[in-house]
């Protein structure tokens, strides 16, 4: 089986002949570009991370099917994978292999098409892909948000696919997450499992709905926040093992929405959440929070929240607002370990955040890549 590095280097961006990629092998997740390249940023984002830069990937890709990139994972080195939330309008259910550099410059290097177990095509209208993560064995986990109404019947689901994109299994959230037609129960339309992270050793993974389950209370407003759920699953069995309450902040002033877009672990097991929202005629905002799970109430099996539960606590580590008012619809977050500014050994590693914006296949939005590094 060819390695990911050899596959990526053999694909020419100039021609961008995106074809089904050969299976991806797991790679050591180490990142070792020159310290000077990593730490030449001069602008601090709100919080504890330094903003490195922005790159308009869409402006450098001629294939208009490269869009809707809503989930991003780090595969090791400069290699990443981003899943598209296209629902069949521009192609099959798919993800793109990328190379992303510390200053946020990026290029597309290949494509993985997801299929049924026998290799036959999915009906792309049956899925709404949002997040993607690679397991230690090289397989992919990806979420489909789900929507149930008079026109659509997509249940929220987590899919495991092998490195070539063939389906291995499906994992369903707890039954009380499944929506009904009158939206009084389960995930709200377009507010299902938007976010997912896999533990560093791959033994478990965790998902977050974009906003509150219908029975858990209203979505956030300008005055009040909301409560969504972090659901933990055993990777081997696919069974949920615990569930915690994750607060979502009130809407930004003038915003139409605000919710959880992505989750990611760093190599030491710290869990981060990307929260973002949209302000009409202004643009998007977004922040990254480090989550503290200690003491949070386990609500697994509890069909409705009471409001008395102790939620997960959060610390803001990055905010786009001080550095740009136009970050795009940032939906994907990947976390990498990088050398410290002084070029020390692994004991001096820091966390690099790489984010990608979903252009919604609109000529009014951009596929932007951003990087920031912890202080």
C-alpha positions, -999 to 999 in steps of 0.1 A, spaced: 0 0 0 15 34 -9 20 58 19 0 90 22 32 111 16 39 95 -17 3 98 -28 2 135 -20 34 143 -36 24 126 -68 -7 146 -74 -2 179 -93 -23 208 -80 -19 226 -113 -40 200 -132 -62 193 -102 -73 159 -116 -91 148 -85 -98 111 -86 -106 85 -60 -75 83 -38 -57 51 -29 -63 40 7 -47 63 33 -23 47 58 -21 61 94 9 84 98 28 95 128 12 127 140 43 149 143 48 183 128 83 196 123 86 226 100 111 253 109 102 272 141 107 305 121 79 295 98 56 286 127 60 316 149 63 347 127 27 358 134 24 391 151 -14 394 158 -30 380 189 -65 366 187 -86 371 217 -77 344 243 -44 325 245 -35 318 208 -16 338 182 -32 342 148 -9 330 120 -27 338 88 -55 332 63 -56 316 29 -84 317 3 -83 281 -9 -113 285 -32 -95 313 -51 -67 289 -60 -88 259 -70 -106 258 -104 -128 228 -96 -161 243 -82 -169 210 -66 -142 217 -40 -165 234 -15 -188 229 14 -159 219 36 -174 216 70 -151 192 89 -112 191 90 -88 166 106 -50 165 109 -34 133 95 2 141 105 28 164 90 12 189 67 -15 165 57 -52 171 64 -86 158 52 -117 179 49 -152 165 43 -178 183 21 -214 187 32 -225 186 -4 -258 167 -7 -254 156 -43 -256 189 -61 -219 189 -70 -207 153 -66 -208 122 -44 -203 120 -7 -166 128 -4 -137 143 14 -106 161 1 -70 155 10 -52 188 17 -17 200 25 -19 230 49 12 249 59 17 269 92 9 302 75 -24 288 63 -14 284 27 -30 252 14 -35 230 -16 -58 201 -26 -40 169 -33 -66 142 -36 -101 129 -29 -118 101 -10 -153 91 -21 -175 74 5 -196 45 -6 -216 15 6 -197 -15 19 -198 -31 -16 -183 0 -32 -216 11 -48 -225 47 -47 -244 63 -18 -274 84 -24 -258 117 -15 -292 132 -6 -294 108 23 -265 124 41 -255 158 55 -218 152 63 -204 176 89 -173 163 107 -145 138 99 -118 122 120 -93 95 113 -90 65 137 -56 50 146 -63 21 122 -66 45 92 -104 43 90 -125 74 90 -154 84 113 -178 110 100 -210 125 111 -242 131 92 -264 158 108 -298 144 99 -331 162 93 -367 150 95 -396 168 79 -421 164 52 -394 164 25 -364 148 42 -359 118 63 -322 117 73 -315 103 108 -284 117 126 -257 90 124 -220 84 127 -204 64 99 -172 45 100 -155 40 66 -123 23 57 -93 41 43 -107 36 7 -141 51 17 -161 19 19 -186 18 47 -177 -4 77 -206 3 101 -231 30 113 -235 42 149 -267 58 160 -270 84 188 -293 76 217 -329 73 208 -339 106 224 -316 124 199 -337 112 170 -361 139 157 -398 137 151 -419 154 124 -432 181 147 -398 190 161 -408 185 197 -382 159 203 -346 152 193 -323 172 171 -337 203 155 -334 208 117 -298 213 107 -288 213 144 -277 177 148 -242 161 154 -222 189 138 -190 182 158 -170 151 167 -135 144 182 -116 111 186 -95 105 217 -58 104 211 -56 67 216 -88 61 196 -106 43 224 -135 66 225 -150 95 206 -174 123 215 -200 142 195 -218 175 200 -251 186 185 -249 221 170 -276 233 194 -300 221 220 -323 190 216 -359 202 212 -369 187 246 -340 203 264 -352 239 259 -350 267 233 -321 276 212 -300 305 223 -312 341 219 -295 375 222 -304 374 260 -299 337 269 -276 309 260 -286 272 254 -275 238 264 -264 211 240 -250 176 248 -215 161 245 -221 123 239 -192 99 245 -190 66 227 -168 35 231 -151 32 197 -150 -6 197 -187 -12 205 -202 21 192 -222 23 225 -226 56 243 -209 56 277 -217 91 291 -232 124 282 -225 159 295 -241 193 291 -222 218 270 -233 255 273 -236 276 242 -233 314 246 -261 339 237 -262 352 201 -237 378 191 -254 412 188 -273 412 156 -266 375 149 -291 350 134 -275 319 149 -246 307 170 -237 271 178 -211 244 182 -193 237 149 -164 214 157 -147 194 184 -110 183 185 -86 167 210 -49 177 213 -23 149 218 -24 154 255 -62 148 257 -75 183 261 -108 188 243 -115 220 223 -148 233 208 -152 257 179 -183 279 183 -194 302 154 -223 323 142 -235 345 114 -244 382 115 -264 394 84 -246 421 63 -216 418 86 -201 383 84 -192 355 108 -177 353 142 -160 323 159 -141 313 190 -123 282 203 -128 270 238 -109 245 259 -133 223 278 -130 212 314 -152 181 320 -144 177 357 -175 175 379 -200 179 350 -232 159 355 -236 127 335 -270 129 317 -268 98 296 -302 82 294 -319 114 307 -344 122 279 -348 159 290 -326 183 309 -340 199 340 -316 229 341 -302 217 374 -273 198 358 -237 210 362 -224 218 327 -189 215 313 -168 246 320 -149 264 292 -119 287 287 -117 308 256 -83 302 239 -89 320 206 -114 346 192 -115 358 156 -129 392 164 -97 410 172 -80 398 140 -106 397 113 -143 405 108 -146 381 78 -133 347 89 -159 330 67 -183 303 79 -157 285 100 -169 250 107 -139 227 107 -112 226 135 -81 204 135 -55 204 163 -18 196 157 12 194 181 40 217 169 75 225 182 78 254 206 90 288 194 125 281 207 127 249 188 128 228 219 121 190 220 86 175 224 84 187 260 81 222 246 54 214 221 25 238 216 -9 234 200 -16 246 165 -53 252 155 -62 249 118 -97 260 108 -116 259 75 -146 278 64 -176 263 45 -185 284 15 -219 267 11 -212 266 -26 -221 303 -28 -202 328 -49 -207 352 -20 -188 331 5 -152 318 6 -133 286 14 -109 301 38 -82 284 58 -69 299 91 -41 289 115 -34 300 151 -9 287 176 -11 285 214 9 309 234 
